[in-house]
Amino acid sequence: MPKSLLVANGIGQFEMERELRRQICKTGQKMYAHGFVVACEGNLSVRLDRDRILVTPAGACKGHLGPEDLLVTDLNGVVLCGTRRPSTEMLMHLLYYRLRPEVRAVCHAHPPIATGFAAAGRALEEAVLPEVIVGLGKIPLAPYGTPGTWELCAGLESLAMEFDAILLENHGVVTCGQDLTTAYQRLETVERFATILLTAESLGGPRLLPHAEVQKLIATRPRYGVSSLEGTAELPLTCETLVDRADRNPSCFLAARPRGRPARRKLHGTSSQETIRLGLDHPRQFGS
């Protein structure tokens, strides 16, 4: 390659990295301002190229980062540029970059409502909001693992291959995307969905969409630039799913239902004859 092109390419990489440093700092400020993180919580990273990532440091408030605070590491977590220690959650970020070459950014935070669901051991997997179904399918719950260890990654690995937003049990939320804006917006979507679902449950419970409506929403994904994964693992729970569970195990929720809440109600998409008991074989999935 001519020397002039090498120089131009080097300048282009420098400018790209400088812009990504600025984006990470700006995103950290938004997470902090919206209460998704406090103190030194959370972490962010972007992929610079095939072998390097840019990541936030450990022990730093994400709302007060400067571009010079960030570190460049390789895919083994070895620091290539920077004087601070990389995030203690580095292994989780590396997991995404190793498993999914298309992922170019990862966000981890503790938005309070979504983290409340994670602390209660509840996935956000009901077919309630069209925007969530189109954009994310559902938001599963990864089993608890000690933060900053491969134990956490072991519980996350199979889900990270299929889902762009995941709750971490007793911990928080992790999202990914083809760029930092997308990864952060998915974090916002998770928290908004959790807030709406919690509100719906306080009003008697959400009305789940039927399978046919979910399929129609999934079919619109190409229109919004959202790729569809193979199989049905990412599809949310529909009202038919709950009817089927009730037929197989109709009584187990009644003992766990809090006093004062009706034991039966009608779901959207069912006939007048198809009232079912909510909660079913996993009572904690459907409200407290």
Secondary structure, DSSP 8 states (H G I E B T S, - for coil): --HHHHHHHHHHHHHHHHHHHHHHHHHHHHHHHTTS--TT--EEEEE-SSSEEEE-BTT--TTS--GGG-EEEETT--EEE-SS-B-TTHHHHHHHHHH-TT--EEEEE--HHHHHHHHTT--B-BS--HHHHHHHS-B-EE----TTSHHHHHHHHHHHTT-SEEEETTTEEEEEESSHHHHHHHHHHHHHHHHHHHHHHHTT------HHHHHHHHHTGGGGT----SSSTT--B-HHHHHHHHHHS-STTGGGS-TTS-SEE--TT--TT--EESSTT-GGGG--
